[in-house]
Amino acid sequence: MADPMWRDLLKHSNEGKYGEFVRKFARPFALAMNEVAVNHQFANSELARNLSEDADYLGIIRRGEHVTVLYRQRSTKKPGEWLGRLVLGYEDGEVRIFAASIF
């Protein structure tokens, strides 16, 4: 369930499509995202626009009502590896994204 959501985030980040990027976000997370700041990140971050589809699942941790899924993420332009984090939980009976980041 997490992998298709992660792949969608990668695709929409690479394409700079803010509306599609936040489509599966939980309401509180979506409201906290500043569209101008995110669009600025898409426009100015070489990493955010060049994420490889080649991500490795590393594991899951559970905390309360949420799970955190960790990925090894690579870039198509920058050497090295990053840690991807996807926090999932239920909102109105549907699995939604409560946090997503790359470190």
Secondary structure, 3 states (H helix, E strand, C coil): CHHHHHHHHHHHHHHCCHHHHCCCECHHHHHHCCHHHHHHHHHHCCCCCCECCCCEEEEEEEECCEEEEEEEEEECCCCCEEEEEEEEEEECCEEEEEEEEEC
